[in-house]
Amino acid sequence: MAPDRSAELLDALAVEVAGCRRCPRLVGWREQVARDKRAAFRDEEYWGRGVPGFGDPAARVLIVGLAPAAHGANRTGRMFTGDRSGDWLYRALHRAGYANQPEARDRADGLELDGAFVTSPVKCAPPANKPTADERANCRRFFQRELHLLTDVRVVIALGAIGYAAVCGELGIAPRPKFAHGLEVPIPGSRDRVLLCSYHVSQQNTFTGRLTETMLDAVFARARQLTG
């Protein structure tokens, strides 16, 4: 598919994601968070809608998380933007040459990705970061369409076990190997497409040292190697 056509269809998909109201619990939560703002952001207007994927329509690397953060992407309207998880991710993408800057503050901060696209299988912030099976199923069509439109992707990086399970389900990886940081799994149907695994860039992992910047950099360095 031509890059311009992919970009056009991804833009149209983003509009659908932002306007989706299929999950009453998620809609109620995302809008409640947008009303009952965190004190540090009380003067900001929250996005409070579904959050589409973000990045280069011609990406060769796809990064898959879980869902938008309540006061991060649910506030800013862009994946992994405005929270400490995003700080870690975009610094790593910048060091690897996939991002033009290391900061991700809001949608107007000038951040651009080159060769990478960031998304999640669940498009709305879930309470306690735990979407239900029905909510994951409702979002599946959006995730499937992203995978279909990103035709140049050669490496998929799954951040965390839930993202890994979602990717395996969509790409036909079964039985799936046990999740582990640094795990590489060939994607069926192609000799040059690979799924890489990383611990999620959550504060639970980064604050405890379970995930270090060196470990994260190694994953993106491997992605560079695999995509040539």
Protein Blocks (a to p, Z undefined) as FASTA:
>chain_A
ZZklmmmmmmmmmmmmmmpckbmmlmmmmmmmmmmgcfklmmpccfkiacddedjfkbcb
dcddfbdcfklmmmnopahihiaklmmmmmmmmmnopafbfbdfbfmnopacehiacddf
bfbdcehhiacfklmmmmmmmmmmmmmmmmmbmbdcdedjklmmmmmmmnopacddddde
hiacddehiakbccdddddfbfklmmnomacfklmmmmmmmmmmmnZZ
